[in-house]
Amino acid sequence: MSNAFPFAAIVGQEDMKLAMIMTAIDPKIGGVLVFGDRGTGKSTAVRGLADLLPPIKSVEGCPVNSGSLDETPSWFKASSEKLIEIPMPVVDLPLGIGSDRVTGALDIEKALVEGIKSFQPGLLAKANRGYLYIDEVNLLEDHIVDLLLDVSQSGENVIEREGLSIRHASDFILIGSGNPEEGELRPQLLDRFGLSVEVVTPNSIQERIEVIKRRDLYDQDPQSFQQNWKKENQKICKKILDARKIIDKIETPESILELCAEICIELGSDGLRGELTLLRAARALAAYRNSKKILKTHIKNVASMCLSHRLRRDPLDETGTSSRVERALNTVCG
């Protein structure tokens, strides 16, 4: 049994929790970037969400968590066709890690001498069909950022060494966290995150007390604490699974498409990724709230998460990107 702190027991941080829920409903939204203070539940939320989601079925022994024998990579020889249930993968990518540990390593000597492709899978293999979590993502080395950009775009990890080539599926939800005061994130990687949220340390005395109480109870007896929050976790899980079933049936009125475009034009957003993410996130939220169609309210609720991190910085505007999104919403929506 996992010892993850229950997702439902996290106090406050509603935007962060909602962003993670929406990407669980529709992974095509992209990853989640969480910027803010240390000790505000960022990594706790990732592990808590993965823990409440149902396990995935994987070919026994498969290092890339393939869901069927047909999906296993050519370099892996399955000992059986048996499918086993494994917990939703959550893989940490630490700072200072070498590229071979991320992508996996080819044994060149064995290949040349024995003619056998010997491959040691890396973190990108383990994260397939799950979550890849990077703390202090803004401090990540450039060559690792480039690797992640390539793989997150293609959904496939390709390793080429000395004329040899190995590939495997690597389709994961990227969750990054960090403190913006410690360094800027490269624009190319920033744009790959579907959603971004800011988290702050609670200022309310009651909220801080509740955080301390729950954490203290959890530390004293994790299993009892998990049991007490099991029903609340199950409610969230059911809503996510129900939303996945109906998301393709959610109606998208023409007026909603126009609204997405108008908001992005008002903000001067580069490219069309902002509109697409805004539409997908609003659709996921509509499904989560069991709505038959996307409403203007859904767009308003997710606009800041989808667009704030995509805006060019304005040195003359000290209010921040979230405030600019709010102003654009007021202008367009009235």
DAGI-V822914 format. One record per residue. N is the residue number from 1. PSI is psi as a letter, one per 20 degrees, with the letter a starting at -180 (* if undefined). D_LAST is the distance of its C-alpha to the last C-alpha in Angstrom with 1 decimal. Layout:
BEGIN
n=N psi=PSI d_last=D_LAST
n=N psi=PSI d_last=D_LAST
END
This chain:
BEGIN
n=1 psi=p d_last=50.2
n=2 psi=q d_last=47.5
n=3 psi=k d_last=47.0
n=4 psi=q d_last=43.3
n=5 psi=p d_last=41.3
n=6 psi=p d_last=39.3
n=7 psi=g d_last=35.7
n=8 psi=h d_last=34.7
n=9 psi=i d_last=36.4
n=10 psi=p d_last=34.3
n=11 psi=p d_last=32.7
n=12 psi=b d_last=29.0
n=13 psi=l d_last=27.6
n=14 psi=h d_last=25.3
n=15 psi=g d_last=23.3
n=16 psi=g d_last=26.7
n=17 psi=g d_last=28.1
n=18 psi=g d_last=25.1
n=19 psi=g d_last=25.2
n=20 psi=h d_last=29.0
n=21 psi=g d_last=28.7
n=22 psi=h d_last=26.3
n=23 psi=h d_last=28.8
n=24 psi=h d_last=31.6
n=25 psi=g d_last=30.0
n=26 psi=n d_last=29.4
n=27 psi=i d_last=31.4
n=28 psi=i d_last=30.0
n=29 psi=h d_last=26.9
n=30 psi=a d_last=29.2
n=31 psi=a d_last=30.3
n=32 psi=p d_last=28.7
n=33 psi=p d_last=29.0
n=34 psi=o d_last=29.2
n=35 psi=q d_last=29.5
n=36 psi=a d_last=30.6
n=37 psi=q d_last=33.5
n=38 psi=q d_last=36.8
n=39 psi=k d_last=37.6
n=40 psi=j d_last=34.2
n=41 psi=j d_last=35.1
n=42 psi=g d_last=34.1
n=43 psi=h d_last=37.4
n=44 psi=g d_last=37.8
n=45 psi=g d_last=34.7
n=46 psi=g d_last=35.8
n=47 psi=h d_last=39.2
n=48 psi=g d_last=38.0
n=49 psi=g d_last=35.7
n=50 psi=h d_last=38.5
n=51 psi=h d_last=41.0
n=52 psi=i d_last=39.1
n=53 psi=q d_last=38.6
n=54 psi=q d_last=41.6
n=55 psi=r d_last=44.3
n=56 psi=q d_last=44.6
n=57 psi=p d_last=47.7
n=58 psi=q d_last=49.6
n=59 psi=p d_last=53.0
n=60 psi=p d_last=55.4
n=61 psi=i d_last=56.0
n=62 psi=p d_last=53.5
n=63 psi=i d_last=52.2
n=64 psi=j d_last=48.9
n=65 psi=k d_last=48.1
n=66 psi=p d_last=48.5
n=67 psi=i d_last=47.6
n=68 psi=r d_last=50.5
n=69 psi=h d_last=53.8
n=70 psi=h d_last=52.4
n=71 psi=i d_last=49.7
n=72 psi=q d_last=52.1
n=73 psi=q d_last=52.8
n=74 psi=h d_last=56.1
n=75 psi=i d_last=57.5
n=76 psi=p d_last=57.3
n=77 psi=o d_last=60.1
n=78 psi=p d_last=59.2
n=79 psi=i d_last=62.1
n=80 psi=r d_last=60.7
n=81 psi=j d_last=58.0
n=82 psi=p d_last=57.1
n=83 psi=p d_last=53.4
n=84 psi=q d_last=52.8
n=85 psi=p d_last=49.8
n=86 psi=q d_last=48.5
n=87 psi=q d_last=45.7
n=88 psi=p d_last=42.4
n=89 psi=p d_last=43.4
n=90 psi=o d_last=41.9
n=91 psi=p d_last=43.4
n=92 psi=p d_last=43.2
n=93 psi=o d_last=43.4
n=94 psi=q d_last=45.0
n=95 psi=q d_last=44.8
n=96 psi=j d_last=47.9
n=97 psi=q d_last=48.7
n=98 psi=q d_last=50.6
n=99 psi=h d_last=49.4
n=100 psi=h d_last=52.2
n=101 psi=h d_last=51.1
n=102 psi=g d_last=47.6
n=103 psi=h d_last=48.6
n=104 psi=r d_last=52.0
n=105 psi=p d_last=55.4
n=106 psi=p d_last=58.0
n=107 psi=n d_last=61.7
n=108 psi=g d_last=62.9
n=109 psi=g d_last=66.5
n=110 psi=h d_last=66.7
n=111 psi=g d_last=65.2
n=112 psi=g d_last=67.7
n=113 psi=g d_last=70.8
n=114 psi=i d_last=70.3
n=115 psi=k d_last=67.9
n=116 psi=p d_last=65.5
n=117 psi=o d_last=61.8
n=118 psi=p d_last=61.3
n=119 psi=p d_last=57.7
n=120 psi=o d_last=56.4
n=121 psi=q d_last=52.8
n=122 psi=a d_last=50.3
n=123 psi=h d_last=47.1
n=124 psi=h d_last=45.1
n=125 psi=g d_last=47.4
n=126 psi=h d_last=47.1
n=127 psi=i d_last=43.2
n=128 psi=p d_last=43.1
n=129 psi=j d_last=41.1
n=130 psi=b d_last=40.0
n=131 psi=p d_last=38.3
n=132 psi=o d_last=39.2
n=133 psi=p d_last=38.3
n=134 psi=o d_last=38.5
n=135 psi=q d_last=38.5
n=136 psi=l d_last=37.9
n=137 psi=h d_last=36.8
n=138 psi=i d_last=36.0
n=139 psi=j d_last=39.8
n=140 psi=q d_last=40.9
n=141 psi=q d_last=43.4
n=142 psi=g d_last=42.3
n=143 psi=h d_last=44.8
n=144 psi=h d_last=43.5
n=145 psi=g d_last=39.9
n=146 psi=g d_last=41.1
n=147 psi=g d_last=42.8
n=148 psi=h d_last=39.8
n=149 psi=g d_last=37.6
n=150 psi=g d_last=40.2
n=151 psi=g d_last=40.6
n=152 psi=h d_last=37.0
n=153 psi=g d_last=36.4
n=154 psi=h d_last=39.4
n=155 psi=j d_last=40.0
n=156 psi=p d_last=43.6
n=157 psi=p d_last=45.8
n=158 psi=p d_last=48.5
n=159 psi=p d_last=51.4
n=160 psi=p d_last=53.8
n=161 psi=p d_last=57.0
n=162 psi=l d_last=60.2
n=163 psi=i d_last=59.6
n=164 psi=q d_last=58.7
n=165 psi=p d_last=55.3
n=166 psi=q d_last=53.8
n=167 psi=q d_last=50.5
n=168 psi=q d_last=48.6
n=169 psi=q d_last=45.3
n=170 psi=n d_last=42.9
n=171 psi=o d_last=39.6
n=172 psi=r d_last=38.0
n=173 psi=p d_last=34.8
n=174 psi=p d_last=34.6
n=175 psi=p d_last=33.6
n=176 psi=q d_last=33.8
n=177 psi=q d_last=33.6
n=178 psi=r d_last=34.4
n=179 psi=o d_last=33.8
n=180 psi=h d_last=32.0
n=181 psi=i d_last=34.3
n=182 psi=i d_last=37.3
n=183 psi=q d_last=36.3
n=184 psi=q d_last=33.7
n=185 psi=p d_last=33.2
n=186 psi=p d_last=34.1
n=187 psi=h d_last=31.0
n=188 psi=g d_last=32.8
n=189 psi=h d_last=33.0
n=190 psi=g d_last=29.6
n=191 psi=i d_last=28.1
n=192 psi=i d_last=30.3
n=193 psi=p d_last=28.6
n=194 psi=g d_last=25.9
n=195 psi=q d_last=24.2
n=196 psi=q d_last=24.5
n=197 psi=q d_last=24.2
n=198 psi=p d_last=25.4
n=199 psi=q d_last=27.8
n=200 psi=q d_last=29.2
n=201 psi=p d_last=32.1
n=202 psi=p d_last=31.2
n=203 psi=i d_last=31.3
n=204 psi=p d_last=31.8
n=205 psi=g d_last=35.5
n=206 psi=h d_last=35.3
n=207 psi=g d_last=33.5
n=208 psi=h d_last=36.1
n=209 psi=g d_last=38.9
n=210 psi=h d_last=37.7
n=211 psi=g d_last=37.6
n=212 psi=g d_last=41.1
n=213 psi=g d_last=42.4
n=214 psi=g d_last=41.3
n=215 psi=h d_last=42.5
n=216 psi=g d_last=45.8
n=217 psi=g d_last=46.3
n=218 psi=g d_last=45.7
n=219 psi=h d_last=48.1
n=220 psi=g d_last=50.8
n=221 psi=n d_last=50.7
n=222 psi=g d_last=48.2
n=223 psi=g d_last=49.4
n=224 psi=g d_last=49.1
n=225 psi=g d_last=45.6
n=226 psi=g d_last=44.6
n=227 psi=h d_last=46.1
n=228 psi=h d_last=44.2
n=229 psi=j d_last=40.9
n=230 psi=g d_last=42.0
n=231 psi=g d_last=40.3
n=232 psi=g d_last=36.9
n=233 psi=g d_last=37.3
n=234 psi=h d_last=38.4
n=235 psi=g d_last=35.3
n=236 psi=g d_last=33.1
n=237 psi=g d_last=35.5
n=238 psi=g d_last=35.4
n=239 psi=h d_last=31.6
n=240 psi=g d_last=31.7
n=241 psi=h d_last=34.6
n=242 psi=h d_last=33.0
n=243 psi=h d_last=29.8
n=244 psi=h d_last=32.0
n=245 psi=h d_last=33.6
n=246 psi=i d_last=30.5
n=247 psi=h d_last=28.2
n=248 psi=i d_last=29.6
n=249 psi=i d_last=28.8
n=250 psi=p d_last=25.1
n=251 psi=p d_last=23.3
n=252 psi=n d_last=20.8
n=253 psi=q d_last=18.8
n=254 psi=h d_last=18.3
n=255 psi=h d_last=14.6
n=256 psi=g d_last=14.7
n=257 psi=g d_last=16.9
n=258 psi=g d_last=14.6
n=259 psi=g d_last=11.7
n=260 psi=g d_last=14.3
n=261 psi=g d_last=15.5
n=262 psi=g d_last=12.3
n=263 psi=g d_last=11.7
n=264 psi=h d_last=15.4
n=265 psi=g d_last=15.6
n=266 psi=h d_last=13.0
n=267 psi=i d_last=15.2
n=268 psi=k d_last=18.4
n=269 psi=p d_last=19.7
n=270 psi=p d_last=23.4
n=271 psi=a d_last=24.6
n=272 psi=j d_last=23.2
n=273 psi=h d_last=24.2
n=274 psi=g d_last=20.8
n=275 psi=g d_last=19.3
n=276 psi=g d_last=22.4
n=277 psi=g d_last=22.3
n=278 psi=g d_last=18.6
n=279 psi=g d_last=19.6
n=280 psi=g d_last=22.8
n=281 psi=g d_last=21.6
n=282 psi=h d_last=18.9
n=283 psi=g d_last=21.8
n=284 psi=h d_last=24.2
n=285 psi=g d_last=21.9
n=286 psi=g d_last=21.6
n=287 psi=g d_last=25.4
n=288 psi=h d_last=25.9
n=289 psi=j d_last=24.0
n=290 psi=l d_last=26.0
n=291 psi=q d_last=23.1
n=292 psi=i d_last=24.1
n=293 psi=r d_last=21.1
n=294 psi=p d_last=18.3
n=295 psi=r d_last=15.1
n=296 psi=h d_last=11.5
n=297 psi=g d_last=12.6
n=298 psi=g d_last=15.5
n=299 psi=g d_last=13.6
n=300 psi=h d_last=11.6
n=301 psi=h d_last=15.1
n=302 psi=i d_last=17.0
n=303 psi=g d_last=15.0
n=304 psi=g d_last=16.5
n=305 psi=h d_last=19.9
n=306 psi=h d_last=19.9
n=307 psi=h d_last=18.7
n=308 psi=g d_last=19.6
n=309 psi=i d_last=23.3
n=310 psi=i d_last=22.8
n=311 psi=q d_last=21.4
n=312 psi=q d_last=23.9
n=313 psi=p d_last=24.6
n=314 psi=o d_last=23.6
n=315 psi=i d_last=26.5
n=316 psi=i d_last=24.7
n=317 psi=o d_last=21.8
n=318 psi=j d_last=23.3
n=319 psi=i d_last=20.3
n=320 psi=r d_last=20.9
n=321 psi=h d_last=19.3
n=322 psi=h d_last=17.5
n=323 psi=h d_last=15.6
n=324 psi=h d_last=14.7
n=325 psi=g d_last=13.3
n=326 psi=g d_last=11.1
n=327 psi=g d_last=9.9
n=328 psi=g d_last=9.4
n=329 psi=g d_last=7.4
n=330 psi=h d_last=5.0
n=331 psi=g d_last=5.4
n=332 psi=g d_last=5.7
n=333 psi=i d_last=3.8
n=334 psi=* d_last=0.0
END
